[in-house]
């Protein structure tokens, strides 16, 4: 049974947040502004101006839950606060909120956490010689929960941002999945040191490692795996006008595996093959290689590999449903905090059980405060 919270009590999760505003400028409570911002995002608002407009129209409902000592905060008031709040501290409050309200939810086995980067394409600022804002975020794949994010100035800085993000996460009882960009010794070492495990794609950015894994599995395929102890999992999907057949192999790191000395944390290596048959009869295949710090079951390996798609799906939702790529927010902190609010909104909207699209749920939140309350408090029918 999910713990229920009142809309007004949500503000309690932000009471420990340091207010960056000068005392003489605090006409509105920090917690009131944050709750207005969260509600506004859930109702489809793209920034402070829309949030203020929405709040003016819902003033009576907000007054039932919030103090609002000086009425509805202005657009500039909302903007200044979101521009001043430190993103890491801001995110920590939301993490406490979601942890408390989902305290009774449980995940069988180790939790899958996918890490990936996304660029807000129109957030560049030519006048200040700034490229678009790039965000590296963590997503609990099976639960659909945003766990945190770190901003960088360019995709090339993703390698340095991932360790910073890992420090913000509780990695115990966790399997972290990352694409080939994260196949770095420091990242693997930090994950293991933090109490977690990782399954990371291996590509040409680690040529020796990729060549060693590819050569090993190539030899095993030729011999039909007759001398190898391994775990395997197969699946078949027939949808979207095509048939996808997938096979996943995972085996302990071979004793004569050349890169083992440089990657002492790696306990297993994996091979994933997808064979696609299209409606016109044409066929394509794709092979991917992975390093693993734990020798998991074939099924769990397959779930981790496929589950990483969840964060890419979330990024697609941000662009299509929230139109994040169209945002022209240039200030880095403001853009970071707004992007986090969108990710958290995806978490809340996905968890509502009604059979509707995320866009449909957002429209329901806009039109119906009872539905908005259900989304905010994670109520289930």
C-alpha positions in Angstrom: 0.0 0.0 0.0 1.5 3.3 -1.1 1.8 5.9 1.7 -0.4 8.9 0.9 0.5 12.5 1.6 -1.5 15.7 1.5 -0.6 18.3 -1.2 0.1 20.8 1.5 2.5 18.4 3.3 4.6 18.2 0.2 6.0 21.6 1.2 7.6 19.9 4.3 10.2 18.2 2.1 11.6 21.6 1.2 11.7 23.2 4.6 15.3 22.2 5.1 16.3 23.8 1.8 18.4 27.0 2.3 16.6 30.1 0.9 19.0 31.9 -1.3 17.0 35.1 -1.3 17.8 38.2 0.8 15.5 38.4 3.8 14.0 41.8 2.7 12.9 40.2 -0.6 11.0 37.3 0.9 7.4 38.3 0.3 6.5 34.7 -0.7 7.4 31.5 1.1 10.1 29.4 -0.6 8.0 26.2 -0.2 4.9 27.9 -1.8 6.9 28.9 -4.9 8.3 25.4 -5.3 4.9 23.7 -5.0 3.5 26.1 -7.6 6.4 25.3 -9.9 5.9 21.5 -9.5 2.2 21.8 -10.1 2.7 24.1 -13.1 5.1 21.7 -14.8 2.6 18.8 -14.3 0.0 21.0 -16.0 2.2 21.6 -19.0 3.8 25.0 -18.1 7.1 25.5 -19.8 8.6 28.2 -17.5 8.0 30.8 -14.9 5.5 32.9 -17.0 3.2 30.0 -17.6 3.5 28.8 -14.0 2.4 32.3 -12.8 -0.6 32.3 -15.2 -1.6 28.8 -14.1 -1.3 29.7 -10.4 -3.5 32.8 -10.9 -6.3 30.6 -12.3 -6.0 28.1 -9.5 -5.5 30.6 -6.7 -8.5 29.3 -4.6 -7.3 25.7 -4.8 -3.7 26.6 -3.9 -5.0 28.7 -1.0 -6.5 25.5 0.5 -3.0 23.9 0.7 -0.4 26.7 0.9 0.0 29.8 3.1 0.4 32.3 0.2 0.9 35.3 2.7 1.1 37.8 -0.2 -1.0 36.0 -2.8 0.4 34.3 -6.0 4.1 34.8 -6.6 4.9 36.8 -9.8 6.7 35.4 -12.8 9.9 37.2 -11.8 9.7 35.9 -8.3 9.4 32.3 -9.5 12.2 32.8 -12.0 14.6 34.4 -9.5 14.2 31.5 -7.1 14.7 28.8 -9.7 17.7 30.8 -10.9 19.2 31.0 -7.4 18.5 27.5 -6.0 21.5 25.1 -6.1 20.5 22.2 -8.3 22.0 19.4 -6.1 20.3 20.6 -3.0 17.0 21.1 -4.9 17.2 17.6 -6.3 17.9 16.1 -2.8 14.6 17.4 -1.5 12.7 15.6 -4.3 14.6 12.4 -3.7 13.5 12.4 -0.1 9.9 13.1 -1.2 9.8 10.2 -3.7 11.7 7.8 -1.2 9.1 8.5 1.5 6.1 8.1 -0.6 7.3 4.9 -2.3 8.8 3.5 0.9 6.7 0.3 0.6 7.5 -0.3 -3.1 10.2 -3.0 -3.5 12.3 -4.2 -6.4 13.2 -7.9 -6.7 17.0 -8.2 -6.8 19.3 -5.4 -7.5 17.8 -2.1 -8.7 18.6 -1.1 -12.3 19.8 2.5 -12.7 20.5 3.8 -16.2 22.8 6.8 -16.7 22.8 8.7 -19.9 23.2 12.3 -21.3 20.9 14.6 -23.1 21.5 17.9 -24.8 18.9 20.8 -24.6 19.6 21.8 -28.1 18.2 25.4 -28.2 19.8 26.5 -24.9 23.0 27.9 -26.5 24.0 31.5 -25.8 26.1 32.8 -28.6 26.6 36.2 -26.8 28.3 34.5 -23.9 30.0 31.9 -26.2 28.1 29.1 -24.5 27.0 25.9 -26.3 23.8 24.1 -25.4 23.3 22.8 -21.9 24.1 19.1 -21.6 22.6 17.1 -18.7 23.7 13.6 -17.4 20.9 12.0 -15.5 20.1 8.8 -13.6 16.9 6.9 -14.1 15.6 3.9 -12.1 14.7 1.8 -15.2 12.1 -0.6 -13.7 10.5 1.9 -11.4 10.4 4.9 -13.7 11.9 7.3 -11.2 14.3 10.2 -11.8 17.2 9.9 -9.3 19.4 12.9 -10.1 21.2 14.9 -12.8 24.4 16.9 -13.3 24.8 19.7 -15.9 27.8 20.1 -18.2 28.6 22.5 -21.0 29.2 19.9 -23.7 28.7 16.3 -24.4 32.4 15.8 -24.3 32.3 16.5 -20.5 30.0 13.6 -19.9 32.9 11.4 -18.8 33.7 13.8 -16.0 30.0 14.4 -15.0 29.2 10.7 -14.5 31.5 10.3 -11.4 29.9 13.4 -9.9 26.5 12.0 -10.4 27.5 8.6 -9.0 28.5 10.4 -5.8 25.0 11.7 -5.4 23.4 8.3 -5.7 22.9 5.5 -3.2 24.6 2.7 -5.1 24.0 -0.1 -2.7 22.0 -3.0 -4.1 22.2 -1.3 -7.5 23.3 -2.3 -11.0 24.3 0.8 -13.0 23.9 0.6 -16.8 25.8 3.1 -19.0 26.4 3.3 -22.8 29.9 3.1 -24.3 30.7 6.7 -23.3 30.9 5.6 -19.7 33.3 2.7 -20.3 36.0 4.3 -18.3 38.1 2.7 -15.5 37.4 5.6 -13.1 33.7 5.2 -13.5 33.7 1.4 -13.0 36.0 1.8 -10.0 33.8 4.5 -8.4 30.6 2.4 -8.9 32.1 -0.6 -7.2 33.6 1.5 -4.4 30.1 2.9 -3.8 28.7 -0.6 -3.2 27.1 -1.0 -6.7 27.8 -3.1 -9.8 27.7 -2.0 -13.4 27.0 -3.4 -16.9 28.5 -1.1 -19.5 28.5 -1.2 -23.3 32.0 -1.6 -24.9 32.7 0.0 -28.3 35.5 1.5 -30.3 36.4 4.1 -27.6 38.0 1.1 -25.8 39.5 -0.7 -28.8 41.6 -3.3 -27.0 38.8 -4.2 -24.7 36.3 -4.4 -27.5 38.7 -6.5 -29.6 39.3 -8.9 -26.8 35.6 -9.5 -26.0 34.7 -9.8 -29.7 37.5 -12.3 -30.4 36.6 -14.4 -27.4 32.9 -14.6 -28.3 33.8 -15.1 -32.0 35.8 -18.2 -31.1 33.1 -19.5 -28.8 30.4 -19.1 -31.5 32.5 -21.1 -33.9 32.9 -23.9 -31.4 29.2 -23.7 -30.5 30.1 -22.8 -26.9 31.0 -26.4 -26.3 33.8 -25.8 -23.8 32.3 -22.7 -22.1 30.2 -22.4 -18.9 27.8 -19.5 -19.6 24.3 -18.2 -19.0 22.0 -17.4 -21.8 18.6 -15.8 -22.3 16.5 -15.5 -25.5 13.5 -13.4 -26.4 11.3 -12.7 -29.4 9.1 -9.6 -30.0 6.6 -9.4 -32.9 5.4 -5.8 -33.1 5.6 -2.7 -35.2 5.7 -4.7 -38.4 8.9 -6.6 -37.6 10.2 -9.5 -35.6 13.0 -9.0 -33.2 14.9 -12.0 -31.9 17.4 -11.4 -29.2 20.0 -13.6 -27.6 22.1 -12.7 -24.6 25.2 -14.6 -23.4 27.2 -13.8 -20.2 30.2 -15.7 -18.9 32.8 -15.2 -16.2 35.9 -13.3 -17.3 38.2 -15.9 -18.9 41.5 -16.7 -17.1 43.5 -15.7 -20.1 41.6 -12.5 -20.8 44.3 -10.0 -21.7 42.6 -6.7 -20.4 41.9 -8.3 -17.0 44.9 -6.7 -15.4 43.7 -3.2 -16.4 40.1 -3.9 -15.4 40.3 -5.8 -12.1 36.7 -5.0 -11.2 35.3 -6.8 -14.2 34.0 -10.3 -13.3 32.1 -11.2 -16.4 31.7 -10.2 -20.1 28.5 -10.2 -22.1 27.3 -10.6 -25.7 24.0 -9.4 -27.0 22.7 -10.1 -30.5 19.5 -8.8 -32.2 18.2 -10.3 -35.4 15.4 -8.2 -37.0 13.1 -9.5 -39.8 11.1 -6.7 -41.4 7.7 -6.9 -43.0 9.3 -6.9 -46.5 11.4 -9.9 -45.6 14.7 -8.1 -45.3 16.9 -9.0 -42.3 19.4 -7.0 -40.2 21.5 -8.0 -37.3 23.3 -6.1 -34.5 25.9 -7.3 -32.0 26.9 -5.5 -28.8 29.5 -6.3 -26.1 29.4 -5.6 -22.4 31.6 -5.7 -19.3 30.0 -6.6 -16.0 31.3 -6.3 -12.5 28.9 -9.2 -11.4 28.1 -12.5 -12.9 24.4 -12.1 -13.0 21.8 -14.5 -14.5 21.2 -14.5 -18.3 17.7 -13.1 -17.7 19.0 -10.3 -15.4 21.7 -9.4 -17.9 19.0 -9.2 -20.7 16.9 -7.0 -18.4 19.8 -4.6 -17.7 20.7 -4.3 -21.4 17.1 -3.8 -22.5 16.2 -1.6 -19.5 18.8 1.0 -20.5 16.4 1.9 -23.2 14.1 3.3 -20.5 16.2 6.4 -20.0 16.4 7.0 -23.8 12.6 6.8 -23.8 12.4 9.3 -21.0 14.6 11.7 -23.0 12.2 11.3 -26.0 9.3 12.1 -23.7 11.0 15.3 -22.6 11.4 16.4 -26.2 8.0 15.3 -27.5 5.7 15.9 -24.5 7.5 18.7 -22.7 9.3 20.2 -25.8 12.5 20.5 -23.9 14.6 20.9 -27.0 12.6 24.0 -27.9 13.3 25.7 -24.6 15.4 28.9 -25.1 16.4 29.1 -21.4 20.0 30.2 -21.5 20.8 30.6 -17.8 22.5 27.4 -16.7 21.1 27.1 -13.2 17.6 28.0 -14.3 17.8 25.5 -17.2 19.1 22.8 -14.9 16.3 23.3 -12.3 13.6 23.4 -14.9 14.9 20.3 -16.6 14.9 18.5 -13.2 11.3 19.5 -12.6 10.4 18.0 -16.0 12.1 14.8 -15.2 10.4 14.6 -11.8 7.1 15.3 -13.5 7.7 12.3 -15.8 8.2 10.2 -12.6 4.9 11.4 -11.1 2.8 11.1 -14.3 4.1 7.7 -15.2 3.2 6.3 -11.8 -0.5 7.2 -12.0 -2.3 4.0 -13.1 -4.9 5.6 -15.4 -4.8 4.3 -19.0 -3.7 7.5 -20.8 -0.7 9.0 -22.4 1.6 11.3 -20.5 0.3 14.2 -22.5 -3.2 13.1 -21.7 -2.4 13.0 -18.0 -0.9 16.5 -18.2 -4.2 17.8 -19.7 -6.1 16.1 -16.9 -3.9 17.8 -14.3 -4.6 21.1 -16.0 -8.4 20.7 -16.1 -9.0 18.7 -12.9 -7.4 19.6 -9.5 -8.6 16.2 -8.0 -6.6 14.4 -10.7 -3.6 16.7 -10.0 -3.8 15.9 -6.3 -3.7 12.1 -7.1 -0.6 12.6 -9.3 1.1 14.7 -6.6 0.4 12.3 -3.8 1.0 9.2 -5.9 -2.4 7.8 -5.1 -3.5 4.6 -6.7 -7.1 3.5 -7.5 
